Amino acid sequence: MGKNLIERIVINHETMAGKPVIKGTRIPVELIVRMLAQGVPEEDILKEYPRLTSEDIQAARAYAADIKISSTAALPPSKK
């Protein structure tokens, strides 16, 4: 994930129980990713959460992809 995107995601154990959120908000990355997965258009997310920007949504997507890649890389090889 690019440096500019990384800076948009913060983890603070005193905010949202330590879940990753968009910097300057209490909006969890997980919420954004779930909305996207359910097919909610980016424009609708931005209307519902006016403090978000398109870059914030891009950062949430990239963060989720990084988590998925790193957790998959840690799995042992499958046995055939």
C-alpha positions as CSV (number, residue, x, y, z in Angstrom):
1,M,0.0,0.0,0.0
2,G,1.4,3.4,-0.9
3,K,2.6,5.7,1.8
4,N,-0.2,8.3,1.3
5,L,-2.8,5.6,1.7
6,I,-1.1,4.1,4.8
7,E,-1.3,7.5,6.5
8,R,-5.1,7.5,6.1
9,I,-5.5,4.4,8.3
10,V,-4.9,4.6,12.0
11,I,-5.1,2.2,14.9
12,N,-5.6,3.6,18.4
13,H,-6.6,1.2,21.2
14,E,-8.7,4.0,22.7
15,T,-10.7,4.4,19.5
16,M,-13.1,1.8,18.3
17,A,-11.4,-0.9,20.5
18,G,-8.3,-0.7,18.4
19,K,-9.9,-1.4,15.1
20,P,-8.3,0.3,12.0
21,V,-10.2,3.5,11.2
22,I,-10.0,6.3,8.7
23,K,-7.8,9.0,10.3
24,G,-9.7,11.8,11.9
25,T,-12.9,9.7,12.1
26,R,-14.4,6.8,14.0
27,I,-15.3,5.1,10.8
28,P,-13.8,1.5,10.8
29,V,-12.1,0.3,7.7
30,E,-14.1,-2.9,8.1
31,L,-17.4,-1.0,7.7
32,I,-16.3,0.5,4.4
33,V,-15.0,-2.8,3.1
34,R,-18.2,-4.6,4.0
35,M,-20.3,-1.9,2.3
36,L,-18.3,-2.3,-0.8
37,A,-18.5,-6.1,-0.7
38,Q,-22.3,-5.8,-0.4
39,G,-22.3,-3.7,-3.6
40,V,-22.9,-0.3,-2.1
41,P,-21.6,2.2,-4.7
42,E,-18.7,4.4,-3.6
43,E,-20.9,7.5,-4.2
44,D,-23.5,6.2,-1.7
45,I,-20.8,5.6,0.9
46,L,-19.5,9.2,0.4
47,K,-23.1,10.5,0.8
48,E,-23.7,8.5,4.0
49,Y,-20.3,9.5,5.5
50,P,-19.5,13.0,4.2
51,R,-16.2,13.2,6.1
52,L,-14.9,10.4,3.8
53,T,-13.1,11.0,0.6
54,S,-12.6,8.8,-2.4
55,E,-9.0,8.4,-1.3
56,D,-10.2,7.2,2.1
57,I,-12.2,4.5,0.4
58,Q,-9.2,3.6,-1.8
59,A,-7.1,3.3,1.4
60,A,-9.6,1.0,3.0
61,R,-9.6,-1.3,-0.1
62,A,-5.8,-1.3,-0.1
63,Y,-5.6,-2.0,3.6
64,A,-8.0,-4.9,3.3
65,A,-6.0,-6.3,0.4
66,D,-2.8,-6.0,2.3
67,I,-4.3,-7.8,5.3
68,K,-5.7,-10.6,3.0
69,I,-2.3,-11.0,1.3
70,S,-0.3,-11.1,4.5
71,S,-2.7,-13.6,6.2
72,T,-2.7,-15.8,3.2
73,A,1.1,-15.8,3.0
74,A,1.2,-17.0,6.6
75,L,-0.9,-20.1,5.9
76,P,0.9,-23.4,5.6
77,P,0.9,-25.0,2.1
78,S,-2.2,-27.1,1.4
79,K,-1.7,-30.9,1.2
80,K,-3.0,-32.6,-1.9
